[in-house]
């Protein structure tokens, strides 16, 4: 199988190289989606895109500067990130709603890296270095089409660490918002709060007023529009533009307050409140980031955290809006676009950019029609960089902190979300909690790593300990089988005596093979009795406590007060494995099936009585798994029936149930069947009295079970034609141990067992007749 897969891969690779020249136009179109949609562009689209682009631009200017403060960077770096990402995405992006630029979570992790490298690199250098490294990693993932790795990061972890990051950012902004000076907001949040309360006496009342009023206006506008402006786009625009409105108002009031402020020795004003101060005008010249291999190795954990946060945030937002608007995105193209956008931005003073949920939602609300809106946004930011930087001088830090806190508050998931996780799945809830609290109390990268690690451990545990079920049939629908938990809802009954049906809800691989094997064996112990020869006490091993183990299992299954004995349980005749949920099986799993079959054969008594009927049947096997099982030979029977022709069930039932002489012959012959089937091999060396005693007991059991099996055959309604009422053919193939449904498998077991009994009876009768003939001919 591995050779076939390697051959197919080689053929596909050769075919790709042969087709490459003719596919260049298609590859170009796929990598530059603008080529496909630009020829269809029209005036109505342009109107919507311009409205959306300008609106987002009014938001991203104050947000970009605010997030740069979160990252510990001069505010202009947030503006550089805002325009480059938005323009680049216009050419290569596959989502009309997505806008990329600086975001809160990425700013927080970048700020941690700036703090770590402080004194060795300037904040601008750190921003460019991280942007280049992250962009290169993401671009490589896109080229190699490895978007599948994002599937290993569950939504619960994303919600947990996003909420934790938002809470961290809000707490970091509290000192600036309240006007408490000289607080290091890069320390752990508990230290930030402690130091802030200690320094509360030094707060600036003017800063406090600016912060509280700004936050009040932002929240009031949001609540008022939600209450009275629902469904009215013109009023919704007020809420959408509130960050810009508040920033402008705060800047005007700051200018008024500082109009007559004193000057220092250099002629610069000494502001009465904390303000942004000078922002360079124009675009910076391109510069190559100073990234070295040794530095990359040092900052690798932080780079990995920024990369994961960038990927998860971007793809999650893109998929959410694509799902809402019923269009498709190309995840690998998105990775390539995001990676190249960051690599390009790193040369122009930007820091890492990714998809922004809040600004993307604004574009959606504005009715955006194409990615061209991002170009409009980028152009507006460039105009602001060239012409509005003198105005930025007077923006109050307290107002920016208010903007940050209100903006990131939308990232905080309410308790109801986590309670929903708790109700649905405890492990999902715990993974979200791990990501949340580790992010808050340690760091963002630690929160992501802890959440993902916890989820992977849970995933591996689920693979190693999947759900197993015993299936029971519905009384009013004998062709339908459900697990044992459905017995509370449906009226069910077990499979025919001696037949157990099991289902595994996971691939059979090395982590769960041993667990599955031992679970099946334990369930067999609970519901059937041992069919072999019971050993004497003197013949048992010193550590043999199987009897105690079985009694304990049966008390669990049938109740602590039950007095279930072997006489109350049927012998094991067949085990049916429902593999409909098994999509893969490895070598360990295959070996486990062989081991399981041998254990069950021994328990059924095949080792002690080779004439005993026992088989393992399979149901609902997928094609790739079936091929492996067929190659191994486990789907072919190994018992006596493998050499016999299976006859129509109608004849079998009639002859075994109503032919008294044959049944009588079978009873007469049971005492010598061991010798007949073993051809004098194993039994010749045994103690004759032991053989006679055990043979008589075996004969009695078989006579009792013969009646049970005939009743099961008649109850199943088989033998009335070429097909049974459940669709199973009575003319089964000799190797027929694989079936489409559980009903087919049970029918097959009933048919094969009846055929086997008839053949055994014939063999023993013929042997008995030959023996009598020889005795007559003796002198």
Steps between C-alpha positions, in 0.01 A plus 500: 500500500784739584663420163176583321467833683862590423448412134187714478680793662788470255262491205313808621828688551622417150163598357512835681838586346378399154189717530675799656569705182141473381368580847695823552201723409280312744761523777534873438126551524481297819783698660362838389121475537466866400551384140170313520277761666642827367356457145154462657535815711219756464377832635256364765784290640727805506250707701465229768874433512586870541249538783637190673865599439459853635303379802764242590769763446337729754511211748847364428680833542421537872507123554836463326658762722335348808619146421852629436495629859394152614799357311735749667571669164478862386152565366614544139587129478133417542418722203774340286351158579150620419560616144740231373288204606177648366644584157687171460192293580308673220712318239534150649217454750204267444257662746309818418423571867837444662726792582849446638702730718611538863288314757485489878627147561793529257589837652507347847738218401717741300518722808631206703773450238586872502541484877717187474740661251500848655847652521637291215260601225275799456124436503486569125771242430322239712177568312668450161686187613189329633298604196756350260541173694126447541431587138765259372362211708143563389600538134684167512191334646295647217741384229508148646119507537520414868184676606394167648706574813239757600254214550696401812407824678147469637258790523490472878870581526454795263216633715694444821826669406321784314295577810811476717695732270213752493479500881877546522494794257217669687679470834823631345315810380334579834789712639515720187122519486479620861801729468729316742857573381820292503338156501679224307216331313728218379507337841259224604148634536488449877810718536347763273193520723704504822737772377209704366320500835824594675549796265136605497581820685708626207229467234428792269143622535495642149612165355236327712229728360615445140507123550164469674319736264644328191398156626154630597439648154618183323278276710202736488510526121517123470206440735286776349550380145431140600173607658363756256696452179453133431450440129577863402834523322537878537475474879719190509772707334517712816590193704742379236680838497490560875873433549582764242245742648629462855863528388425824314304648793767399751773644278317834469448521877864404557611783271284744695638381834863520382464821300683713757720225646851603609805418287818320598857604423477357149185692418272196526181526699462337837149348459250518780382148412673195357490522118644315199735786405697510176417252226730490195336606176528298179604143430830360630768390251518123442741322734608135530414356844804400704403135539779251575493125556611533863232760570238286329589206723473723806159641420358185339234437773363853465511479119311170514238655727455801271480268198234280656298797620526660155392184319215410731354849511525553124359166382226492763374844397526424127304177537238665720417770245521260206252271676269792578506633143503159328825517307819297515848601606825322419672441835840431343475813284408698811815371673714597202340844483539563872860382497605714205315801642700474822829443321438810289383707798814415698707718263281806561490534879190289564444226754306176455154536345209260481124500447302731725156383606362842598611678182393206283156516662482870412580424135227238498247743650591757234412249227851458361507334156868421436848516657548842334366657821834409660679713241276796592578447870874487435489816289313684777759394759782622272328839472476514879871420534593782263255772604359435848805421709516854648149444635601167654735690732214594735320161519460421875644171621198456730265525201708247304486265800123537506487421127715190559293375793166541326635351174645186662198452726324345199761222511399397852266203478217518757466234773208349309742382229716313749192361673383369164835324456456352848155362414611359165838351589704525819830463314417790268420713802827407671707574189342847480568558871862390469558738209317783680676491836848418370470793257393737779750393764800396287506619138318468170744251351483289816120514483493386139755226567323378814157500336619319190708252701200424722277451195754270333526292817119474509498406131759227556306378801185477290690302238653274765174459693217526247139405563412132469145370486308175516224511240148375562220453250166682510211269578272648238785544247731198527709635211596813699769483769572776752749542782416411856436862598198509267322241714354785707327632188427188296375153582796277418614144545845341478632319196431122478654282770874478482536787249644832617510812281757771574567840349817708531466873428859566399770373268669186625856616558779441747375735777165324540558143381572349840211687663255384233621143521469477877160676498359247254639212705350639821160542334520141379573390859189688618251357254623149406652201673825319449468226236825315559621243748531638853845446645556330831628715783831319491545587131445874535769765528565657838384839368185376326210704643284503189203352684503786751530753220206349311281489809571868560412590143174308514400670826555834326300395194214316668486668841683437830221277632476280192607140521594456137683174433637340186181297462301824461709625208536370142824390344682741276427420134587816308623855545393764247711814476329809358785689329285769337683772701848355438670691219852375561680199645873468553724199556451505876125513459509211254711291735257587778212356295690174453578486871138575584378223274733249665391605851134467404557164333662367817212632711246345264673164547653451157838408648353223716224393261600562137145421387374814678348762274636855541557784251580873491295696246542860383238760406515828307871494421629791293686421179851588618458301822341204317801474271735472798282240672471293181877506448548377856252213456302578814176530302513131409376236746743258657248249641373173349235678295770660286542165327129429464240614253236725654155378401160672490378577847154359427639147469716542807218613722268225385753224541649611831172593662268221384715204397496302820731224386772746405467684826514171682809406305660822601433424863641151468808622326597787731698279728756426229505828309827622657680195363338538160587870449847479647585185302649350810746787544473691826244277666696180460741606769236611749371308795204296369283554805546878477403491134187297568391729784559824312358353180177412676472852643577650158234272344239621748583865432484452128163325516361790707642763265378317190141571598581864577660552164214341308262734683720799410504395135123466493459832689716676242260394227768358273487214256185594312657574162807606315521815717411545864254767608797716596685466172766243598557228244476143637754396234792666674853487369751293693704810587193712584603658833449860383150647477322826430272494805490340842183314400683342206781396732265337750316320223834376370600370844170315537534346153863403543444353843207292377704379200792421726278297732358301213844422363630398841197276554554337162867442568432347839214286366714371214784426740261317733362292210849412384594396850193277526576351158856421603376337819259281302773387267731398781535117537 
